[in-house]
């Protein structure tokens, strides 16, 4: 009695797997996020950090703020040590979901990016450190040093390729928008 055994050799299997891999690379669209989507997410991350600082300042009645550093493509949320003069930012605020310190760094972000960031603050007086903005218990944005100077407007412009997003904090209403 003669038995016919049918099967595949290792070489045949490797050839099939290689062909399927090449077909998948060609046929399946790129699932990585495109530049406009990465830029949009970066702008939303910055806007959410500002909104969070404002809402928590109103909720807790304690001054809370954010520091935006364009050169580092970063925004951090802080509380203030009001026992010092000038007030000192304390970076002890945690993100409500990740429970990590609220620190958005676009250079280390998996899904959000921008090739350049510029900041344009406008105050109703002289502000010694335009990177640090805080909200009082009513949600009004101010300069940290000196803490009595009101903010008129704070804009962060994020650019990636030929795409631009502008995050605006209005000094009068405290409203944060992304355009």
CORHU-V949556 format. One record per residue. N is the residue number from 1. PHI is phi as a letter, one per 20 degrees, with the letter a starting at -180 (999 if undefined). D_FIRST is the distance of its C-alpha to the first C-alpha in Angstrom with 2 decimals. Layout:
n->(N & N)
phi->(PHI & PHI)
d_first->(D_FIRST & D_FIRST)
//
This chain:
n->(1 & 2 & 3 & 4 & 5 & 6 & 7 & 8 & 9 & 10 & 11 & 12 & 13 & 14 & 15 & 16 & 17 & 18 & 19 & 20 & 21 & 22 & 23 & 24 & 25 & 26 & 27 & 28 & 29 & 30 & 31 & 32 & 33 & 34 & 35 & 36 & 37 & 38 & 39 & 40 & 41 & 42 & 43 & 44 & 45 & 46 & 47 & 48 & 49 & 50 & 51 & 52 & 53 & 54 & 55 & 56 & 57 & 58 & 59 & 60 & 61 & 62 & 63 & 64 & 65 & 66 & 67 & 68 & 69 & 70 & 71 & 72 & 73 & 74 & 75 & 76 & 77 & 78 & 79 & 80 & 81 & 82 & 83 & 84 & 85 & 86 & 87 & 88 & 89 & 90 & 91 & 92 & 93 & 94 & 95 & 96 & 97 & 98 & 99 & 100 & 101 & 102 & 103 & 104 & 105 & 106 & 107 & 108 & 109 & 110 & 111 & 112 & 113 & 114 & 115 & 116 & 117 & 118 & 119 & 120 & 121 & 122 & 123 & 124 & 125 & 126 & 127 & 128 & 129 & 130 & 131 & 132 & 133 & 134 & 135 & 136 & 137 & 138 & 139 & 140 & 141 & 142 & 143 & 144 & 145 & 146 & 147 & 148 & 149 & 150 & 151 & 152 & 153 & 154 & 155 & 156 & 157 & 158 & 159 & 160 & 161 & 162 & 163 & 164 & 165 & 166 & 167 & 168 & 169 & 170 & 171 & 172 & 173 & 174 & 175 & 176 & 177 & 178 & 179)
phi->(999 & d & d & e & d & d & a & d & e & f & f & f & f & f & f & f & f & f & f & f & f & f & f & f & f & f & e & e & f & f & e & f & f & f & g & f & f & f & f & f & f & f & f & f & f & f & f & f & f & f & f & f & g & f & f & f & f & f & f & e & m & d & f & c & b & b & c & d & d & f & f & e & l & b & b & c & d & c & e & d & e & e & e & d & c & f & g & d & f & c & e & c & e & d & f & f & d & f & m & e & g & f & b & e & d & f & f & d & e & f & c & d & b & b & f & b & c & c & d & c & e & c & d & e & r & e & d & f & c & f & e & d & d & c & d & e & f & e & n & e & f & b & f & f & c & f & f & e & e & e & e & e & b & c & c & c & d & d & c & b & m & e & d & c & c & c & d & c & d & e & f & e & e & m & f & d & c & c & c)
d_first->(0.00 & 3.81 & 6.58 & 9.97 & 12.77 & 16.11 & 19.39 & 22.69 & 24.10 & 27.47 & 29.21 & 28.04 & 29.28 & 32.56 & 33.13 & 32.69 & 34.98 & 37.54 & 37.65 & 38.08 & 40.84 & 42.68 & 42.42 & 43.82 & 46.70 & 47.60 & 47.06 & 48.46 & 52.26 & 54.04 & 54.43 & 57.16 & 60.62 & 62.71 & 66.15 & 68.21 & 66.22 & 66.53 & 70.26 & 70.70 & 69.09 & 71.33 & 74.41 & 73.38 & 72.81 & 76.34 & 77.84 & 76.18 & 77.57 & 81.06 & 80.69 & 79.43 & 82.39 & 84.82 & 83.39 & 83.22 & 86.81 & 87.96 & 85.89 & 86.99 & 90.46 & 89.80 & 89.85 & 86.39 & 85.54 & 83.22 & 83.32 & 81.89 & 81.38 & 80.56 & 79.93 & 77.25 & 75.85 & 76.36 & 78.03 & 78.69 & 80.26 & 82.94 & 85.52 & 89.03 & 91.00 & 94.35 & 96.14 & 96.30 & 98.34 & 96.77 & 93.95 & 90.75 & 87.24 & 84.91 & 81.23 & 80.10 & 79.00 & 75.36 & 73.26 & 72.92 & 69.11 & 67.81 & 70.52 & 70.80 & 74.18 & 75.01 & 74.50 & 72.90 & 72.06 & 70.59 & 69.53 & 67.22 & 66.22 & 62.59 & 63.38 & 67.08 & 68.86 & 71.93 & 72.89 & 76.56 & 78.78 & 82.54 & 84.86 & 88.12 & 90.26 & 93.67 & 95.97 & 99.40 & 100.80 & 99.87 & 96.54 & 95.95 & 92.16 & 90.68 & 87.10 & 87.84 & 88.44 & 88.92 & 89.46 & 92.22 & 91.96 & 92.68 & 89.93 & 92.39 & 91.05 & 93.28 & 93.47 & 92.90 & 95.74 & 98.26 & 96.79 & 99.48 & 98.50 & 96.76 & 93.86 & 94.36 & 90.89 & 87.88 & 85.31 & 82.11 & 80.65 & 76.98 & 75.64 & 72.16 & 71.96 & 74.07 & 73.72 & 76.47 & 76.93 & 80.25 & 80.61 & 84.18 & 86.01 & 89.21 & 92.03 & 93.89 & 91.10 & 88.54 & 85.92 & 82.94 & 81.41 & 78.71 & 79.30)
//
